[in-house]
């Protein structure tokens, strides 16, 4: 959970790693994704879009 502007925001995190024994450059690659865990968090994020 993260608090921003007095509101608690909840997220679900997912981390994907790509590991190949022969490829050193891919071995260190990781993608982390945060998705809103509830409707209030999603609404707060949509309200901040330009």
mmCIF entry with sequence, helices, sheets and N, C-alpha, C, O atoms, coordinates in Angstrom:
data_MODEL
# 
_entry.id   MODEL 
# 
_entity.id                         1 
_entity.type                       polymer 
_entity.pdbx_number_of_molecules   1 
# 
_entity_poly.entity_id                      1 
_entity_poly.type                           'polypeptide(L)' 
_entity_poly.nstd_linkage                   no 
_entity_poly.nstd_monomer                   no 
_entity_poly.pdbx_seq_one_letter_code       
;(UNK)(UNK)(UNK)(UNK)(UNK)(UNK)(UNK)(UNK)(UNK)(UNK)(UNK)(UNK)(UNK)(UNK)(UNK)(UNK)
(UNK)(UNK)(UNK)(UNK)(UNK)(UNK)(UNK)(UNK)(UNK)(UNK)(UNK)(UNK)(UNK)(UNK)(UNK)(UNK)
(UNK)(UNK)(UNK)(UNK)(UNK)(UNK)(UNK)(UNK)(UNK)(UNK)(UNK)(UNK)(UNK)(UNK)(UNK)(UNK)
(UNK)(UNK)
;
_entity_poly.pdbx_seq_one_letter_code_can   XXXXXXXXXXXXXXXXXXXXXXXXXXXXXXXXXXXXXXXXXXXXXXXXXX 
_entity_poly.pdbx_strand_id                 A 
# 
loop_
_entity_poly_seq.entity_id 
_entity_poly_seq.num 
_entity_poly_seq.mon_id 
_entity_poly_seq.hetero 
1 1  UNK n 
1 2  UNK n 
1 3  UNK n 
1 4  UNK n 
1 5  UNK n 
1 6  UNK n 
1 7  UNK n 
1 8  UNK n 
1 9  UNK n 
1 10 UNK n 
1 11 UNK n 
1 12 UNK n 
1 13 UNK n 
1 14 UNK n 
1 15 UNK n 
1 16 UNK n 
1 17 UNK n 
1 18 UNK n 
1 19 UNK n 
1 20 UNK n 
1 21 UNK n 
1 22 UNK n 
1 23 UNK n 
1 24 UNK n 
1 25 UNK n 
1 26 UNK n 
1 27 UNK n 
1 28 UNK n 
1 29 UNK n 
1 30 UNK n 
1 31 UNK n 
1 32 UNK n 
1 33 UNK n 
1 34 UNK n 
1 35 UNK n 
1 36 UNK n 
1 37 UNK n 
1 38 UNK n 
1 39 UNK n 
1 40 UNK n 
1 41 UNK n 
1 42 UNK n 
1 43 UNK n 
1 44 UNK n 
1 45 UNK n 
1 46 UNK n 
1 47 UNK n 
1 48 UNK n 
1 49 UNK n 
1 50 UNK n 
# 
_struct_asym.id          A 
_struct_asym.entity_id   1 
# 
loop_
_struct_conf.conf_type_id 
_struct_conf.id 
_struct_conf.pdbx_PDB_helix_id 
_struct_conf.beg_label_comp_id 
_struct_conf.beg_label_asym_id 
_struct_conf.beg_label_seq_id 
_struct_conf.pdbx_beg_PDB_ins_code 
_struct_conf.end_label_comp_id 
_struct_conf.end_label_asym_id 
_struct_conf.end_label_seq_id 
_struct_conf.pdbx_end_PDB_ins_code 
_struct_conf.beg_auth_comp_id 
_struct_conf.beg_auth_asym_id 
_struct_conf.beg_auth_seq_id 
_struct_conf.end_auth_comp_id 
_struct_conf.end_auth_asym_id 
_struct_conf.end_auth_seq_id 
_struct_conf.pdbx_PDB_helix_class 
_struct_conf.details 
_struct_conf.pdbx_PDB_helix_length 
HELX_P HELX_P1 AA1 UNK A 24 ? UNK A 27 ? UNK A 24 UNK A 27 1 ? 4 
HELX_P HELX_P2 AA2 UNK A 39 ? UNK A 47 ? UNK A 39 UNK A 47 1 ? 9 
# 
_struct_conf_type.id          HELX_P 
_struct_conf_type.criteria    ? 
_struct_conf_type.reference   ? 
# 
loop_
_struct_sheet.id 
_struct_sheet.type 
_struct_sheet.number_strands 
_struct_sheet.details 
AA1 ? 2 ? 
AA2 ? 2 ? 
# 
loop_
_struct_sheet_order.sheet_id 
_struct_sheet_order.range_id_1 
_struct_sheet_order.range_id_2 
_struct_sheet_order.offset 
_struct_sheet_order.sense 
AA1 1 2 ? anti-parallel 
AA2 1 2 ? anti-parallel 
# 
loop_
_struct_sheet_range.sheet_id 
_struct_sheet_range.id 
_struct_sheet_range.beg_label_comp_id 
_struct_sheet_range.beg_label_asym_id 
_struct_sheet_range.beg_label_seq_id 
_struct_sheet_range.pdbx_beg_PDB_ins_code 
_struct_sheet_range.end_label_comp_id 
_struct_sheet_range.end_label_asym_id 
_struct_sheet_range.end_label_seq_id 
_struct_sheet_range.pdbx_end_PDB_ins_code 
_struct_sheet_range.beg_auth_comp_id 
_struct_sheet_range.beg_auth_asym_id 
_struct_sheet_range.beg_auth_seq_id 
_struct_sheet_range.end_auth_comp_id 
_struct_sheet_range.end_auth_asym_id 
_struct_sheet_range.end_auth_seq_id 
AA1 1 UNK A 2  ? UNK A 4  ? UNK A 2  UNK A 4  
AA1 2 UNK A 7  ? UNK A 9  ? UNK A 7  UNK A 9  
AA2 1 UNK A 11 ? UNK A 17 ? UNK A 11 UNK A 17 
AA2 2 UNK A 30 ? UNK A 36 ? UNK A 30 UNK A 36 
# 
loop_
_atom_site.group_PDB 
_atom_site.id 
_atom_site.type_symbol 
_atom_site.label_atom_id 
_atom_site.label_alt_id 
_atom_site.label_comp_id 
_atom_site.label_asym_id 
_atom_site.label_entity_id 
_atom_site.label_seq_id 
_atom_site.pdbx_PDB_ins_code 
_atom_site.Cartn_x 
_atom_site.Cartn_y 
_atom_site.Cartn_z 
_atom_site.occupancy 
_atom_site.B_iso_or_equiv 
_atom_site.pdbx_formal_charge 
_atom_site.auth_seq_id 
_atom_site.auth_comp_id 
_atom_site.auth_asym_id 
_atom_site.auth_atom_id 
_atom_site.pdbx_PDB_model_num 
ATOM 1   N N  . UNK A 1 1  ? 0.839   -1.183  0.000   1.00 0.00 ? 1  UNK A N  1 
ATOM 2   C CA . UNK A 1 1  ? 0.000   0.000   0.000   1.00 0.00 ? 1  UNK A CA 1 
ATOM 3   C C  . UNK A 1 1  ? 0.882   1.245   0.000   1.00 0.00 ? 1  UNK A C  1 
ATOM 4   O O  . UNK A 1 1  ? 1.976   1.263   0.565   1.00 0.00 ? 1  UNK A O  1 
ATOM 5   N N  . UNK A 1 2  ? 0.378   2.259   -0.640  1.00 0.00 ? 2  UNK A N  1 
ATOM 6   C CA . UNK A 1 2  ? 1.069   3.544   -0.723  1.00 0.00 ? 2  UNK A CA 1 
ATOM 7   C C  . UNK A 1 2  ? 0.079   4.619   -0.318  1.00 0.00 ? 2  UNK A C  1 
ATOM 8   O O  . UNK A 1 2  ? -1.086  4.571   -0.712  1.00 0.00 ? 2  UNK A O  1 
ATOM 9   N N  . UNK A 1 3  ? 0.531   5.585   0.462   1.00 0.00 ? 3  UNK A N  1 
ATOM 10  C CA . UNK A 1 3  ? -0.328  6.717   0.811   1.00 0.00 ? 3  UNK A CA 1 
ATOM 11  C C  . UNK A 1 3  ? 0.087   7.909   -0.035  1.00 0.00 ? 3  UNK A C  1 
ATOM 12  O O  . UNK A 1 3  ? 1.265   8.262   -0.101  1.00 0.00 ? 3  UNK A O  1 
ATOM 13  N N  . UNK A 1 4  ? -0.900  8.525   -0.684  1.00 0.00 ? 4  UNK A N  1 
ATOM 14  C CA . UNK A 1 4  ? -0.629  9.685   -1.535  1.00 0.00 ? 4  UNK A CA 1 
ATOM 15  C C  . UNK A 1 4  ? -1.748  10.689  -1.345  1.00 0.00 ? 4  UNK A C  1 
ATOM 16  O O  . UNK A 1 4  ? -2.914  10.382  -1.595  1.00 0.00 ? 4  UNK A O  1 
ATOM 17  N N  . UNK A 1 5  ? -1.405  11.874  -0.910  1.00 0.00 ? 5  UNK A N  1 
ATOM 18  C CA . UNK A 1 5  ? -2.398  12.920  -0.727  1.00 0.00 ? 5  UNK A CA 1 
ATOM 19  C C  . UNK A 1 5  ? -3.470  12.553  0.290   1.00 0.00 ? 5  UNK A C  1 
ATOM 20  O O  . UNK A 1 5  ? -4.624  12.956  0.144   1.00 0.00 ? 5  UNK A O  1 
ATOM 21  N N  . UNK A 1 6  ? -3.103  11.798  1.311   1.00 0.00 ? 6  UNK A N  1 
ATOM 22  C CA . UNK A 1 6  ? -4.059  11.406  2.334   1.00 0.00 ? 6  UNK A CA 1 
ATOM 23  C C  . UNK A 1 6  ? -4.933  10.220  1.962   1.00 0.00 ? 6  UNK A C  1 
ATOM 24  O O  . UNK A 1 6  ? -5.792  9.821   2.749   1.00 0.00 ? 6  UNK A O  1 
ATOM 25  N N  . UNK A 1 7  ? -4.735  9.651   0.790   1.00 0.00 ? 7  UNK A N  1 
ATOM 26  C CA . UNK A 1 7  ? -5.511  8.491   0.349   1.00 0.00 ? 7  UNK A CA 1 
ATOM 27  C C  . UNK A 1 7  ? -4.594  7.281   0.253   1.00 0.00 ? 7  UNK A C  1 
ATOM 28  O O  . UNK A 1 7  ? -3.476  7.376   -0.254  1.00 0.00 ? 7  UNK A O  1 
ATOM 29  N N  . UNK A 1 8  ? -5.074  6.142   0.745   1.00 0.00 ? 8  UNK A N  1 
ATOM 30  C CA . UNK A 1 8  ? -4.299  4.909   0.675   1.00 0.00 ? 8  UNK A CA 1 
ATOM 31  C C  . UNK A 1 8  ? -4.595  4.228   -0.650  1.00 0.00 ? 8  UNK A C  1 
ATOM 32  O O  . UNK A 1 8  ? -5.751  3.964   -0.979  1.00 0.00 ? 8  UNK A O  1 
ATOM 33  N N  . UNK A 1 9  ? -3.530  3.942   -1.417  1.00 0.00 ? 9  UNK A N  1 
ATOM 34  C CA . UNK A 1 9  ? -3.651  3.292   -2.711  1.00 0.00 ? 9  UNK A CA 1 
ATOM 35  C C  . UNK A 1 9  ? -3.144  1.855   -2.597  1.00 0.00 ? 9  UNK A C  1 
ATOM 36  O O  . UNK A 1 9  ? -2.075  1.611   -2.038  1.00 0.00 ? 9  UNK A O  1 
ATOM 37  N N  . UNK A 1 10 ? -3.906  0.919   -3.124  1.00 0.00 ? 10 UNK A N  1 
ATOM 38  C CA . UNK A 1 10 ? -3.546  -0.498  -3.055  1.00 0.00 ? 10 UNK A CA 1 
ATOM 39  C C  . UNK A 1 10 ? -3.222  -1.015  -4.452  1.00 0.00 ? 10 UNK A C  1 
ATOM 40  O O  . UNK A 1 10 ? -3.933  -0.734  -5.416  1.00 0.00 ? 10 UNK A O  1 
ATOM 41  N N  . UNK A 1 11 ? -2.132  -1.778  -4.541  1.00 0.00 ? 11 UNK A N  1 
ATOM 42  C CA . UNK A 1 11 ? -1.686  -2.310  -5.815  1.00 0.00 ? 11 UNK A CA 1 
ATOM 43  C C  . UNK A 1 11 ? -1.390  -3.798  -5.716  1.00 0.00 ? 11 UNK A C  1 
ATOM 44  O O  . UNK A 1 11 ? -1.079  -4.316  -4.643  1.00 0.00 ? 11 UNK A O  1 
ATOM 45  N N  . UNK A 1 12 ? -1.490  -4.470  -6.848  1.00 0.00 ? 12 UNK A N  1 
ATOM 46  C CA . UNK A 1 12 ? -1.019  -5.839  -7.007  1.00 0.00 ? 12 UNK A CA 1 
ATOM 47  C C  . UNK A 1 12 ? 0.224   -5.735  -7.876  1.00 0.00 ? 12 UNK A C  1 
ATOM 48  O O  . UNK A 1 12 ? 0.194   -5.115  -8.939  1.00 0.00 ? 12 UNK A O  1 
ATOM 49  N N  . UNK A 1 13 ? 1.312   -6.338  -7.426  1.00 0.00 ? 13 UNK A N  1 
ATOM 50  C CA . UNK A 1 13 ? 2.576   -6.264  -8.165  1.00 0.00 ? 13 UNK A CA 1 
ATOM 51  C C  . UNK A 1 13 ? 2.906   -7.611  -8.784  1.00 0.00 ? 13 UNK A C  1 
ATOM 52  O O  . UNK A 1 13 ? 2.655   -8.666  -8.201  1.00 0.00 ? 13 UNK A O  1 
ATOM 53  N N  . UNK A 1 14 ? 3.475   -7.545  -9.978  1.00 0.00 ? 14 UNK A N  1 
ATOM 54  C CA . UNK A 1 14 ? 3.923   -8.745  -10.676 1.00 0.00 ? 14 UNK A CA 1 
ATOM 55  C C  . UNK A 1 14 ? 5.304   -8.468  -11.241 1.00 0.00 ? 14 UNK A C  1 
ATOM 56  O O  . UNK A 1 14 ? 5.537   -7.422  -11.847 1.00 0.00 ? 14 UNK A O  1 
ATOM 57  N N  . UNK A 1 15 ? 6.227   -9.416  -11.041 1.00 0.00 ? 15 UNK A N  1 
ATOM 58  C CA . UNK A 1 15 ? 7.583   -9.269  -11.553 1.00 0.00 ? 15 UNK A CA 1 
ATOM 59  C C  . UNK A 1 15 ? 7.867   -10.431 -12.501 1.00 0.00 ? 15 UNK A C  1 
ATOM 60  O O  . UNK A 1 15 ? 7.701   -11.596 -12.139 1.00 0.00 ? 15 UNK A O  1 
ATOM 61  N N  . UNK A 1 16 ? 8.289   -10.105 -13.699 1.00 0.00 ? 16 UNK A N  1 
ATOM 62  C CA . UNK A 1 16 ? 8.660   -11.118 -14.691 1.00 0.00 ? 16 UNK A CA 1 
ATOM 63  C C  . UNK A 1 16 ? 10.156  -11.003 -14.946 1.00 0.00 ? 16 UNK A C  1 
ATOM 64  O O  . UNK A 1 16 ? 10.669  -9.916  -15.212 1.00 0.00 ? 16 UNK A O  1 
ATOM 65  N N  . UNK A 1 17 ? 10.842  -12.121 -14.864 1.00 0.00 ? 17 UNK A N  1 
ATOM 66  C CA . UNK A 1 17 ? 12.278  -12.140 -15.169 1.00 0.00 ? 17 UNK A CA 1 
ATOM 67  C C  . UNK A 1 17 ? 12.526  -13.078 -16.334 1.00 0.00 ? 17 UNK A C  1 
ATOM 68  O O  . UNK A 1 17 ? 11.823  -14.073 -16.512 1.00 0.00 ? 17 UNK A O  1 
ATOM 69  N N  . UNK A 1 18 ? 13.527  -12.749 -17.115 1.00 0.00 ? 18 UNK A N  1 
ATOM 70  C CA . UNK A 1 18 ? 13.888  -13.527 -18.290 1.00 0.00 ? 18 UNK A CA 1 
ATOM 71  C C  . UNK A 1 18 ? 15.310  -14.040 -18.085 1.00 0.00 ? 18 UNK A C  1 
ATOM 72  O O  . UNK A 1 18 ? 16.272  -13.279 -18.190 1.00 0.00 ? 18 UNK A O  1 
ATOM 73  N N  . UNK A 1 19 ? 15.435  -15.309 -17.798 1.00 0.00 ? 19 UNK A N  1 
ATOM 74  C CA . UNK A 1 19 ? 16.753  -15.884 -17.537 1.00 0.00 ? 19 UNK A CA 1 
ATOM 75  C C  . UNK A 1 19 ? 17.073  -16.963 -18.558 1.00 0.00 ? 19 UNK A C  1 
ATOM 76  O O  . UNK A 1 19 ? 16.330  -17.930 -18.724 1.00 0.00 ? 19 UNK A O  1 
ATOM 77  N N  . UNK A 1 20 ? 18.185  -16.774 -19.231 1.00 0.00 ? 20 UNK A N  1 
ATOM 78  C CA . UNK A 1 20 ? 18.694  -17.760 -20.170 1.00 0.00 ? 20 UNK A CA 1 
ATOM 79  C C  . UNK A 1 20 ? 20.154  -18.005 -19.810 1.00 0.00 ? 20 UNK A C  1 
ATOM 80  O O  . UNK A 1 20 ? 20.916  -17.045 -19.703 1.00 0.00 ? 20 UNK A O  1 
ATOM 81  N N  . UNK A 1 21 ? 20.569  -19.245 -19.621 1.00 0.00 ? 21 UNK A N  1 
ATOM 82  C CA . UNK A 1 21 ? 21.944  -19.492 -19.193 1.00 0.00 ? 21 UNK A CA 1 
ATOM 83  C C  . UNK A 1 21 ? 23.007  -18.986 -20.171 1.00 0.00 ? 21 UNK A C  1 
ATOM 84  O O  . UNK A 1 21 ? 24.135  -18.717 -19.759 1.00 0.00 ? 21 UNK A O  1 
ATOM 85  N N  . UNK A 1 22 ? 22.674  -18.854 -21.448 1.00 0.00 ? 22 UNK A N  1 
ATOM 86  C CA . UNK A 1 22 ? 23.672  -18.460 -22.436 1.00 0.00 ? 22 UNK A CA 1 
ATOM 87  C C  . UNK A 1 22 ? 23.679  -16.960 -22.728 1.00 0.00 ? 22 UNK A C  1 
ATOM 88  O O  . UNK A 1 22 ? 24.599  -16.476 -23.388 1.00 0.00 ? 22 UNK A O  1 
ATOM 89  N N  . UNK A 1 23 ? 22.700  -16.227 -22.265 1.00 0.00 ? 23 UNK A N  1 
ATOM 90  C CA . UNK A 1 23 ? 22.575  -14.814 -22.623 1.00 0.00 ? 23 UNK A CA 1 
ATOM 91  C C  . UNK A 1 23 ? 22.706  -13.944 -21.379 1.00 0.00 ? 23 UNK A C  1 
ATOM 92  O O  . UNK A 1 23 ? 21.757  -13.837 -20.602 1.00 0.00 ? 23 UNK A O  1 
ATOM 93  N N  . UNK A 1 24 ? 23.855  -13.326 -21.178 1.00 0.00 ? 24 UNK A N  1 
ATOM 94  C CA . UNK A 1 24 ? 24.114  -12.513 -19.992 1.00 0.00 ? 24 UNK A CA 1 
ATOM 95  C C  . UNK A 1 24 ? 23.255  -11.254 -19.983 1.00 0.00 ? 24 UNK A C  1 
ATOM 96  O O  . UNK A 1 24 ? 22.801  -10.837 -18.917 1.00 0.00 ? 24 UNK A O  1 
ATOM 97  N N  . UNK A 1 25 ? 23.020  -10.638 -21.133 1.00 0.00 ? 25 UNK A N  1 
ATOM 98  C CA . UNK A 1 25 ? 22.254  -9.391  -21.166 1.00 0.00 ? 25 UNK A CA 1 
ATOM 99  C C  . UNK A 1 25 ? 20.797  -9.617  -20.757 1.00 0.00 ? 25 UNK A C  1 
ATOM 100 O O  . UNK A 1 25 ? 20.199  -8.737  -20.139 1.00 0.00 ? 25 UNK A O  1 
ATOM 101 N N  . UNK A 1 26 ? 20.220  -10.751 -21.079 1.00 0.00 ? 26 UNK A N  1 
ATOM 102 C CA . UNK A 1 26 ? 18.837  -11.043 -20.723 1.00 0.00 ? 26 UNK A CA 1 
ATOM 103 C C  . UNK A 1 26 ? 18.733  -11.496 -19.266 1.00 0.00 ? 26 UNK A C  1 
ATOM 104 O O  . UNK A 1 26 ? 17.672  -11.356 -18.657 1.00 0.00 ? 26 UNK A O  1 
ATOM 105 N N  . UNK A 1 27 ? 19.791  -12.026 -18.708 1.00 0.00 ? 27 UNK A N  1 
ATOM 106 C CA . UNK A 1 27 ? 19.760  -12.549 -17.341 1.00 0.00 ? 27 UNK A CA 1 
ATOM 107 C C  . UNK A 1 27 ? 19.437  -11.472 -16.318 1.00 0.00 ? 27 UNK A C  1 
ATOM 108 O O  . UNK A 1 27 ? 18.914  -11.786 -15.249 1.00 0.00 ? 27 UNK A O  1 
ATOM 109 N N  . UNK A 1 28 ? 19.732  -10.222 -16.613 1.00 0.00 ? 28 UNK A N  1 
ATOM 110 C CA . UNK A 1 28 ? 19.489  -9.144  -15.661 1.00 0.00 ? 28 UNK A CA 1 
ATOM 111 C C  . UNK A 1 28 ? 18.210  -8.363  -15.958 1.00 0.00 ? 28 UNK A C  1 
ATOM 112 O O  . UNK A 1 28 ? 17.929  -7.373  -15.284 1.00 0.00 ? 28 UNK A O  1 
ATOM 113 N N  . UNK A 1 29 ? 17.440  -8.782  -16.941 1.00 0.00 ? 29 UNK A N  1 
ATOM 114 C CA . UNK A 1 29 ? 16.233  -8.067  -17.320 1.00 0.00 ? 29 UNK A CA 1 
ATOM 115 C C  . UNK A 1 29 ? 15.052  -8.499  -16.452 1.00 0.00 ? 29 UNK A C  1 
ATOM 116 O O  . UNK A 1 29 ? 14.792  -9.693  -16.302 1.00 0.00 ? 29 UNK A O  1 
ATOM 117 N N  . UNK A 1 30 ? 14.346  -7.536  -15.887 1.00 0.00 ? 30 UNK A N  1 
ATOM 118 C CA . UNK A 1 30 ? 13.142  -7.799  -15.098 1.00 0.00 ? 30 UNK A CA 1 
ATOM 119 C C  . UNK A 1 30 ? 12.134  -6.692  -15.385 1.00 0.00 ? 30 UNK A C  1 
ATOM 120 O O  . UNK A 1 30 ? 12.500  -5.523  -15.507 1.00 0.00 ? 30 UNK A O  1 
ATOM 121 N N  . UNK A 1 31 ? 10.878  -7.065  -15.489 1.00 0.00 ? 31 UNK A N  1 
ATOM 122 C CA . UNK A 1 31 ? 9.797   -6.101  -15.710 1.00 0.00 ? 31 UNK A CA 1 
ATOM 123 C C  . UNK A 1 31 ? 8.860   -6.176  -14.518 1.00 0.00 ? 31 UNK A C  1 
ATOM 124 O O  . UNK A 1 31 ? 8.342   -7.245  -14.194 1.00 0.00 ? 31 UNK A O  1 
ATOM 125 N N  . UNK A 1 32 ? 8.641   -5.036  -13.860 1.00 0.00 ? 32 UNK A N  1 
ATOM 126 C CA . UNK A 1 32 ? 7.757   -4.980  -12.703 1.00 0.00 ? 32 UNK A CA 1 
ATOM 127 C C  . UNK A 1 32 ? 6.515   -4.179  -13.077 1.00 0.00 ? 32 UNK A C  1 
ATOM 128 O O  . UNK A 1 32 ? 6.616   -3.073  -13.608 1.00 0.00 ? 32 UNK A O  1 
ATOM 129 N N  . UNK A 1 33 ? 5.349   -4.742  -12.799 1.00 0.00 ? 33 UNK A N  1 
ATOM 130 C CA . UNK A 1 33 ? 4.082   -4.119  -13.155 1.00 0.00 ? 33 UNK A CA 1 
ATOM 131 C C  . UNK A 1 33 ? 3.237   -3.926  -11.904 1.00 0.00 ? 33 UNK A C  1 
ATOM 132 O O  . UNK A 1 33 ? 3.122   -4.835  -11.082 1.00 0.00 ? 33 UNK A O  1 
ATOM 133 N N  . UNK A 1 34 ? 2.650   -2.751  -11.759 1.00 0.00 ? 34 UNK A N  1 
ATOM 134 C CA . UNK A 1 34 ? 1.736   -2.481  -10.657 1.00 0.00 ? 34 UNK A CA 1 
ATOM 135 C C  . UNK A 1 34 ? 0.344   -2.264  -11.226 1.00 0.00 ? 34 UNK A C  1 
ATOM 136 O O  . UNK A 1 34 ? 0.154   -1.429  -12.110 1.00 0.00 ? 34 UNK A O  1 
ATOM 137 N N  . UNK A 1 35 ? -0.619  -3.005  -10.729 1.00 0.00 ? 35 UNK A N  1 
ATOM 138 C CA . UNK A 1 35 ? -2.012  -2.870  -11.142 1.00 0.00 ? 35 UNK A CA 1 
ATOM 139 C C  . UNK A 1 35 ? -2.848  -2.460  -9.938  1.00 0.00 ? 35 UNK A C  1 
ATOM 140 O O  . UNK A 1 35 ? -2.583  -2.917  -8.827  1.00 0.00 ? 35 UNK A O  1 
ATOM 141 N N  . UNK A 1 36 ? -3.854  -1.608  -10.132 1.00 0.00 ? 36 UNK A N  1 
ATOM 142 C CA . UNK A 1 36 ? -4.693  -1.215  -9.002  1.00 0.00 ? 36 UNK A CA 1 
ATOM 143 C C  . UNK A 1 36 ? -5.422  -2.430  -8.418  1.00 0.00 ? 36 UNK A C  1 
ATOM 144 O O  . UNK A 1 36 ? -5.947  -3.264  -9.155  1.00 0.00 ? 36 UNK A O  1 
ATOM 145 N N  . UNK A 1 37 ? -5.447  -2.515  -7.094  1.00 0.00 ? 37 UNK A N  1 
ATOM 146 C CA . UNK A 1 37 ? -6.060  -3.665  -6.421  1.00 0.00 ? 37 UNK A CA 1 
ATOM 147 C C  . UNK A 1 37 ? -7.531  -3.423  -6.080  1.00 0.00 ? 37 UNK A C  1 
ATOM 148 O O  . UNK A 1 37 ? -8.243  -4.359  -5.715  1.00 0.00 ? 37 UNK A O  1 
ATOM 149 N N  . UNK A 1 38 ? -7.991  -2.176  -6.195  1.00 0.00 ? 38 UNK A N  1 
ATOM 150 C CA . UNK A 1 38 ? -9.395  -1.904  -5.887  1.00 0.00 ? 38 UNK A CA 1 
ATOM 151 C C  . UNK A 1 38 ? -9.904  -0.748  -6.753  1.00 0.00 ? 38 UNK A C  1 
ATOM 152 O O  . UNK A 1 38 ? -9.128  -0.068  -7.424  1.00 0.00 ? 38 UNK A O  1 
ATOM 153 N N  . UNK A 1 39 ? -11.195 -0.548  -6.724  1.00 0.00 ? 39 UNK A N  1 
ATOM 154 C CA . UNK A 1 39 ? -11.808 0.491   -7.578  1.00 0.00 ? 39 UNK A CA 1 
ATOM 155 C C  . UNK A 1 39 ? -11.396 1.896   -7.172  1.00 0.00 ? 39 UNK A C  1 
ATOM 156 O O  . UNK A 1 39 ? -11.251 2.770   -8.027  1.00 0.00 ? 39 UNK A O  1 
ATOM 157 N N  . UNK A 1 40 ? -11.208 2.123   -5.883  1.00 0.00 ? 40 UNK A N  1 
ATOM 158 C CA . UNK A 1 40 ? -10.825 3.462   -5.421  1.00 0.00 ? 40 UNK A CA 1 
ATOM 159 C C  . UNK A 1 40 ? -9.438  3.852   -5.954  1.00 0.00 ? 40 UNK A C  1 
ATOM 160 O O  . UNK A 1 40 ? -9.220  4.991   -6.366  1.00 0.00 ? 40 UNK A O  1 
ATOM 161 N N  . UNK A 1 41 ? -8.519  2.901   -5.937  1.00 0.00 ? 41 UNK A N  1 
ATOM 162 C CA . UNK A 1 41 ? -7.175  3.169   -6.466  1.00 0.00 ? 41 UNK A CA 1 
ATOM 163 C C  . UNK A 1 41 ? -7.237  3.421   -7.969  1.00 0.00 ? 41 UNK A C  1 
ATOM 164 O O  . UNK A 1 41 ? -6.595  4.346   -8.466  1.00 0.00 ? 41 UNK A O  1 
ATOM 165 N N  . UNK A 1 42 ? -7.995  2.617   -8.689  1.00 0.00 ? 42 UNK A N  1 
ATOM 166 C CA . UNK A 1 42 ? -8.132  2.801   -10.141 1.00 0.00 ? 42 UNK A CA 1 
ATOM 167 C C  . UNK A 1 42 ? -8.734  4.169   -10.459 1.00 0.00 ? 42 UNK A C  1 
ATOM 168 O O  . UNK A 1 42 ? -8.276  4.850   -11.377 1.00 0.00 ? 42 UNK A O  1 
ATOM 169 N N  . UNK A 1 43 ? -9.745  4.571   -9.712  1.00 0.00 ? 43 UNK A N  1 
ATOM 170 C CA . UNK A 1 43 ? -10.385 5.874   -9.937  1.00 0.00 ? 43 UNK A CA 1 
ATOM 171 C C  . UNK A 1 43 ? -9.409  7.010   -9.637  1.00 0.00 ? 43 UNK A C  1 
ATOM 172 O O  . UNK A 1 43 ? -9.378  8.005   -10.361 1.00 0.00 ? 43 UNK A O  1 
ATOM 173 N N  . UNK A 1 44 ? -8.619  6.873   -8.586  1.00 0.00 ? 44 UNK A N  1 
ATOM 174 C CA . UNK A 1 44 ? -7.638  7.899   -8.234  1.00 0.00 ? 44 UNK A CA 1 
ATOM 175 C C  . UNK A 1 44 ? -6.597  8.045   -9.343  1.00 0.00 ? 44 UNK A C  1 
ATOM 176 O O  . UNK A 1 44 ? -6.221  9.163   -9.698  1.00 0.00 ? 44 UNK A O  1 
ATOM 177 N N  . UNK A 1 45 ? -6.133  6.929   -9.885  1.00 0.00 ? 45 UNK A N  1 
ATOM 178 C CA . UNK A 1 45 ? -5.134  6.980   -10.966 1.00 0.00 ? 45 UNK A CA 1 
ATOM 179 C C  . UNK A 1 45 ? -5.722  7.565   -12.250 1.00 0.00 ? 45 UNK A C  1 
ATOM 180 O O  . UNK A 1 45 ? -5.059  8.345   -12.934 1.00 0.00 ? 45 UNK A O  1 
ATOM 181 N N  . UNK A 1 46 ? -6.958  7.195   -12.579 1.00 0.00 ? 46 UNK A N  1 
ATOM 182 C CA . UNK A 1 46 ? -7.602  7.755   -13.777 1.00 0.00 ? 46 UNK A CA 1 
ATOM 183 C C  . UNK A 1 46 ? -7.804  9.258   -13.641 1.00 0.00 ? 46 UNK A C  1 
ATOM 184 O O  . UNK A 1 46 ? -7.700  9.982   -14.631 1.00 0.00 ? 46 UNK A O  1 
ATOM 185 N N  . UNK A 1 47 ? -8.090  9.741   -12.439 1.00 0.00 ? 47 UNK A N  1 
ATOM 186 C CA . UNK A 1 47 ? -8.310  11.169  -12.214 1.00 0.00 ? 47 UNK A CA 1 
ATOM 187 C C  . UNK A 1 47 ? -7.022  11.958  -12.419 1.00 0.00 ? 47 UNK A C  1 
ATOM 188 O O  . UNK A 1 47 ? -7.084  13.153  -12.708 1.00 0.00 ? 47 UNK A O  1 
ATOM 189 N N  . UNK A 1 48 ? -5.865  11.331  -12.280 1.00 0.00 ? 48 UNK A N  1 
ATOM 190 C CA . UNK A 1 48 ? -4.588  12.010  -12.440 1.00 0.00 ? 48 UNK A CA 1 
ATOM 191 C C  . UNK A 1 48 ? -4.081  12.016  -13.876 1.00 0.00 ? 48 UNK A C  1 
ATOM 192 O O  . UNK A 1 48 ? -3.050  12.629  -14.155 1.00 0.00 ? 48 UNK A O  1 
ATOM 193 N N  . UNK A 1 49 ? -4.775  11.355  -14.789 1.00 0.00 ? 49 UNK A N  1 
ATOM 194 C CA . UNK A 1 49 ? -4.353  11.340  -16.193 1.00 0.00 ? 49 UNK A CA 1 
ATOM 195 C C  . UNK A 1 49 ? -4.531  12.738  -16.802 1.00 0.00 ? 49 UNK A C  1 
ATOM 196 O O  . UNK A 1 49 ? -5.470  13.457  -16.463 1.00 0.00 ? 49 UNK A O  1 
ATOM 197 N N  . UNK A 1 50 ? -3.612  13.110  -17.709 1.00 0.00 ? 50 UNK A N  1 
ATOM 198 C CA . UNK A 1 50 ? -3.740  14.445  -18.338 1.00 0.00 ? 50 UNK A CA 1 
ATOM 199 C C  . UNK A 1 50 ? -4.935  14.531  -19.256 1.00 0.00 ? 50 UNK A C  1 
ATOM 200 O O  . UNK A 1 50 ? -5.180  15.577  -19.856 1.00 0.00 ? 50 UNK A O  1 
# 
